[in-house]
Amino acid sequence: MDIVETDRLILRNFREGDAADLFAYLHQPRSSCFVSLKLEDLGAAEAEVATRSMNDEHIAVCLRGSDRLIGDLFCIHEPRTVQGVRILRDR
């Protein structure tokens, strides 16, 4: 991806060196929807960074002055699902 910079942030791909910061916010996820992403140790964070750095599905959000990882954005393609829909009509 092309790096995007604002006055305060940098959006870029994950890269080596991001593991400690990723571990800092995913070792105890604050929101229950991210519990499945919980990282047990720094080794797990290093492996996750290696995986995330391979494509543009996960984008690192970093502070511009320090390039410190503070979060991430993700966009993962999921297959379409069709759920049953019942249409009620006035008769």
N, C-alpha and C positions, 0 to 999 in steps of 0.2 A: 504494500500500500504506500501511497505518498504520505509523508509525515505532515500532520496538520498542527500549526502552532497558533495559539492565541496569546493575549498579553500575559496570561498566567499558566496556561496548560500546554502540553504537548501530547498529541495523540499519535501513537506509533505502534508497530508490531512489538510483541514481547521479544526479549533478547536475554542472553546470558547476563547474569548480574541482577535480574529482577526477582530472584527466588526469595530472598530474605524479606523484601517488601510484600510480596504476594503472601508469604506465610504469615506476616504480621496481621493481615486482615482476613485471612481464611482459616486460621487455626481455631478460631471460635467465631463463626459467622454470627452476626447480630440479627439477621433476619432468618426466620425458619425456612424460607424458600431457597436459601443457599446452604442449608445443612448438608445436602448431598455433595457439596464441593469442599467440605471440611478437609483440611490438610493435617496429617498427624505429626509430621516433622519436616525439617528443612530438606531432607532427601526427597520427600514427596513433592515439596514445592519446586525443587529443581527439575524433577521429572515433568511436572505440570507446565512449567515454563517452557521446557523443550517441546512439549506437545503443542502448546499455544503459539509458539514461534513459527510453526510450520505452515500456517495459513492466516488468512484475514478474518477468521470467525471470531477471534478475540482480539481486541485492541487495547493496548496499555494506555492508561490515563496517567500522565506524569506532571509533576510540578516543573514549570519551565526553568526556573533558576537552578534547580539541582538535578533535574531529570529523575527524581525519586518517584517511584510507582505509588500511586495513591488509590487506584481503582482500575476497573476495566469495563469495557463495553463488549457486548457479544451479540451476534446475529447468526443463529444456527438454523439452517434450513431443516424443516420438519415436514414429513409427508403430510399431505392433506388428509384430513379425516372427515368422514361424513357421519353425522349423527341423525338419527331418526327425527323427522319433523312431522308433527301432526297439524294439519290445517283444518281449523273449524270454520265452517261457513254457515251463515244464516240460511235457513231453509224456508 
